[in-house]
């Protein structure tokens, strides 16, 4: 069996998560968070669209982690992001973290907006 080391090219993978926090690139971050090629930042939730739309040119898909369970994102939130040219995929936060890491390792232009579990 051959194992290949994953290279993230400067982007930060999700190392873990727990009640109210995420561990991203070795750093523990409390509360909702965004992860873009430009960096990691606190996120204000579904009302905070400006920070997401401002990154539209650097990503193709934004994974929305809806917390411990999958939930629908508000229709106006999704519409605003899609109008900006961002593909939106909503899923439970654990699934969003795993999917993000896999696609990030493939060099894809992906980002995250996560609500904690």
C-alpha positions as CSV (number, residue, x, y, z in Angstrom):
1,X,0.0,0.0,0.0
2,X,1.3,3.5,-0.8
3,X,0.3,6.5,1.3
4,X,0.5,10.0,-0.1
5,X,0.8,13.0,2.0
6,X,-2.0,15.6,1.4
7,X,-0.8,19.0,0.3
8,X,-3.2,21.9,1.0
9,X,-1.1,24.7,-0.7
10,X,-1.4,27.2,2.1
11,X,-5.1,26.7,2.8
12,X,-6.2,25.5,6.2
13,X,-7.9,22.1,6.6
14,X,-10.5,21.5,9.3
15,X,-8.7,19.4,12.0
16,X,-11.7,18.9,14.2
17,X,-14.8,20.3,15.8
18,X,-16.8,20.0,19.0
19,X,-19.6,21.7,21.0
20,X,-19.3,25.4,20.0
21,X,-15.9,25.3,18.3
22,X,-13.8,24.3,15.3
23,X,-10.1,23.4,15.0
24,X,-8.8,24.9,11.8
25,X,-5.2,24.6,10.8
26,X,-4.3,23.8,14.4
27,X,-6.1,26.8,15.9
28,X,-9.3,26.5,18.0
29,X,-12.0,29.0,16.9
30,X,-15.2,29.4,18.9
31,X,-18.6,30.0,17.3
32,X,-19.6,30.4,13.7
33,X,-16.7,30.7,11.3
34,X,-15.9,31.2,7.6
35,X,-12.9,29.5,5.9
36,X,-11.8,31.0,2.6
37,X,-8.5,30.9,0.6
38,X,-7.8,34.3,2.0
39,X,-8.2,33.1,5.6
40,X,-10.4,32.2,8.6
41,X,-12.8,34.6,10.2
42,X,-15.7,34.8,12.6
43,X,-19.1,34.6,10.8
44,X,-22.3,36.4,11.8
45,X,-24.6,33.7,10.5
46,X,-27.2,33.9,7.7
47,X,-27.4,37.7,8.1
48,X,-23.7,38.1,7.3
49,X,-23.7,37.8,3.6
50,X,-21.3,40.7,2.7
51,X,-18.2,38.7,3.9
52,X,-19.3,35.7,1.7
53,X,-20.1,37.7,-1.4
54,X,-16.8,39.6,-1.2
55,X,-15.0,36.3,-1.8
56,X,-17.0,35.3,-4.9
57,X,-14.1,35.6,-7.3
58,X,-11.9,33.2,-5.3
59,X,-14.3,30.3,-5.0
60,X,-16.7,28.1,-7.0
61,X,-18.6,26.4,-4.1
62,X,-19.4,27.4,-0.6
63,X,-20.3,24.7,1.8
64,X,-22.8,25.8,4.5
65,X,-22.5,23.8,7.7
66,X,-25.9,24.1,9.3
67,X,-24.9,22.7,12.7
68,X,-25.3,19.2,14.1
69,X,-28.2,18.4,11.7
70,X,-28.8,19.3,8.1
71,X,-31.2,22.1,7.6
72,X,-32.4,24.4,4.8
73,X,-30.7,27.7,4.5
74,X,-33.0,30.8,4.1
75,X,-34.1,31.2,0.5
76,X,-33.0,34.8,0.3
77,X,-29.5,33.9,1.6
78,X,-29.1,31.2,-1.0
79,X,-30.4,33.5,-3.8
80,X,-28.0,36.3,-2.9
81,X,-25.0,34.0,-3.0
82,X,-26.1,32.3,-6.3
83,X,-26.6,35.7,-7.9
84,X,-23.0,36.5,-7.0
85,X,-21.9,33.3,-8.8
86,X,-21.3,31.2,-5.8
87,X,-22.5,27.6,-5.7
88,X,-24.2,26.8,-2.4
89,X,-24.3,23.3,-0.8
90,X,-25.9,23.0,2.6
91,X,-25.2,20.1,4.9
92,X,-24.6,19.3,8.5
93,X,-21.4,20.9,9.8
94,X,-19.5,17.6,10.3
95,X,-20.3,16.6,6.6
96,X,-19.3,20.1,5.4
97,X,-15.9,19.8,7.1
98,X,-15.2,16.4,5.7
99,X,-16.3,17.4,2.1
100,X,-14.3,20.6,2.3
101,X,-11.1,18.8,3.3
102,X,-11.4,16.3,0.5
103,X,-12.1,18.9,-2.2
104,X,-9.4,21.2,-0.8
105,X,-6.9,18.4,-1.1
106,X,-7.8,18.1,-4.7
107,X,-7.0,21.8,-5.3
108,X,-10.6,22.8,-5.7
109,X,-11.8,26.4,-5.2
110,X,-14.0,25.7,-2.1
111,X,-14.9,27.6,1.1
112,X,-16.9,27.0,4.3
113,X,-19.4,28.9,6.4
114,X,-20.0,26.9,9.5
115,X,-22.4,27.0,12.4
116,X,-21.1,25.0,15.4
117,X,-22.4,21.6,16.4
